[in-house]
């Protein structure tokens, strides 16, 4: 496992870059062990999903799911090389060690172990691309699996949960508000319409709606933040300070609890946008704030008494379950493929996306123990 992790961390698979070199390495390992391996490339051919299986055909089996892409390291102060394995202080350091090449190495090792065993139930491995930019890449793999005669019976997404069994996460929709004003010389700024000012007014509207949701909206105490959230992450506009900008864009998101009326929240924000620009149109007919949906993924809400939950708790020895703040591909496997899904993996997302990212050796060893128990169960027929 350590050798595999060493190789995985060495591949720079930031989402903006190809992942084929990593997949070629994994494919070679698996095929040499006799596993069935399929690559599902994107249109460019530079990225792909990988789906591998071992064990009998015609039976659903268990799917281990992970993503190969990682977030950038630019602008972060690393004291260790990000694209190399450093083992120190009982930790494995490197970009993706926690999120989520550590569990990826363990899952590949489990596939190699399973290939040497007379499984009665198959084991599958799904490795995706572009998870970090909205769970985009895995969708083509899901479309392919949807046409298969037999789908996996269970899915375990290996995102970091401290090896606790997580049954849920919020859904997410990413949106953009495009603000249109009228340019002018800054010396005559009151005679123009500043698009950045429109964006600022709309940002204030987003914050008002967030305050209302936090005060009186749906609540789920299993989450660290027990209500749906609206968050503005990016604003851009303007050319230079002596020009009143005629265009600005603001990217924001809604992370929603199960049962939240997300469409209603978006309509409310569209009404707020219209209320901002409507009084201005007599003087500035072009004034507009247009809200568009960029992408989304569904939340995950697996019942705590579901068979998949009992099964994975039996592998880990866990007594309870948790829900996680971050999104995963699990909601897509559940909603679009109908495969009961939980999240369980080594480490903590508190270490992800940061300089000197790490996963503890102890957590990885606990994950390896879970996966070894899984292979035993598949050999026994569950």
C-alpha angles and dihedrals in degrees: 000000000000092000091050091048090050090056095043094052091050092064112088098221100163105161093254091059134066122272098195095105090058092046092048088055093049093043091053092051094048098043091049087059091051099256124148108245130187127184120205106197128199122239093273095051090227096100134039147166119241125214120184133175140188129183132040124344122234095042125100101228130169124302123209110206132199142145128239100206125092136194122261124273096205113122093020125112107231120185091192130045106274097211098050136065116257117181114199139135091013091302139109109224128199142096106294095016089125100020093065131298092090092067089037090061090049092049092050090050089050091052090052090049092048091051089065094050130080096243119195090192122039129245120217133194124204119189116181140187133225095025091136092061098053108309088280105145100052092062094081090052090050090051089053094047089049089066095049118109091233127031128200114278094217137011127208113195107203100212113142112280101147085260090294118135110251119197102181152025135175124268120241138212121187116209140180129212112204112199121201122196136149124274124231145149112291090231086066096036096141089060092058132058114244111218091198089058089053089051090050091052091049091048088056089052091053089052092050091053090047091053091052092049091049091048103044110002132104117304135203114182093199089079126076086231101038098199139055114278136215114201133179110213107169140021127181136174146117135062105224138342098263094056122077102227119238095194137045134163130203123192117204141159144215118215105194138199119230107278095026115140095234093167088054092052090051091049089050090053091047088053089050090051092051091048089056097051103031095081090050099054096084088067098024110033091179093060111127146151109199120191117205133179113238102182142319145192129204126250124247122239110167111174112251091234095050119129092244090055093051090046096052093041086056090055095049102033090236120158101196142023136236139199123229131224096221128074125246141182087258093091090057094049089050100041101035101030102028094231114146106240142191132178119233128153145132126279134013133284085227085079095044125099091016135106114273091021111192147172120207119247088230092058092048091050090051089052091050088052091053092049092048089052089049092055090049090053092049091051089051091048093252 
